[in-house]
Amino acid sequence: MSEQPKPATAAGTCTLCEKWTAKGIVIAEIHGNSGAGGVVVRHPGCLGKRKAVSTHQPRTWPG
């Protein structure tokens, strides 16, 4: 039986509650082809939660 690796941590703004965290859990990495990339982090307590989507303001796309 193999052990799961510990999740990577990084400092940044939580994508769910939008508060700064020094030990956020990395949930995604962004790689830019022509610029700086970054990481997407969440507080440990925000993992598994979803952000509420506004139903009264539809999404719009430029074009």
Secondary structure, 3 states (H helix, E strand, C coil): CCCCCCCCEEEEEECCCCCEEEEEEEEEEECCCCCCCEEEEECHHHCCCCCCCCCCCCCCCCC
